[in-house]
Amino acid sequence: MGNIKFFSIINLVLDSLSKGSLVRTIMAFLFRLVGVANFIFIAYFFFKSISYAPDFWVVLLLLLLLVAAVLALQIWFYRANKVLGLEDSDFTVMPIFSHLFRAFGEMYALGAITIGLGGTLILWFSDYIYSLGDFLQYLPFASLDSSFVGGIIFLMVTILAGFLIMLISYFLAEYVLVFAEIAKNTKWLRKEVVEEPPVS
């Protein structure tokens, strides 16, 4: 009797995995966990760095990063809700990865625009341009030219980089969805062919 109950529980878990409800719940939780962890990390970085900020413009950059962390938290929670709203399907993982690609692109774009805005003000008005050095590894085409034109170029490069990465991530997300849709339609066509009665 105990073995029957055990196997029935296993069957329920496997059915839930096949339909996608359990996978969606776990992934939505992980999305939210990533959002909270990212916010905690940025908040810790903010409060640790604020006392060492050499001038107002660096403080402003840190404040912009904190605001971006709040927006990033909303992005991850939004994507988590989208994952939970997916319907049961034989193709569960691909739509989830579609939202994951979108989230990564949105996060990069948000970070690039934040650094672009704060960094441009630092280039124009601050003597502590080195504060931007750690961020340039994520923006390989940006340069630290402190002239007015250099600030404009820095802002445009960061915005363009953020938009381009987001565009690529959206393309990948849509490609995954198209592939899933083709797979579903192919399965439906095969089912129709099998169920169609032979012509006498």
Secondary structure, DSSP 8 states (H G I E B T S, - for coil): -HHHHHHHHHHHHHHHHHHTHHHHHHHHHHHHHHHHHHHHHHHHHHHHHGGG--SHHHHHHHHHHHHHHHHHHHHHHHHHHHHHT----S--HHHHHHHHHHHHHHHHHHHHHHHHHHHHHHHHH-S-GGGGGGGGGG-TT-----SHHHHHHHHHHHHHHHHHHHHHHHHHHHHHHHHHHHHHHHHHHHHHHHHS----
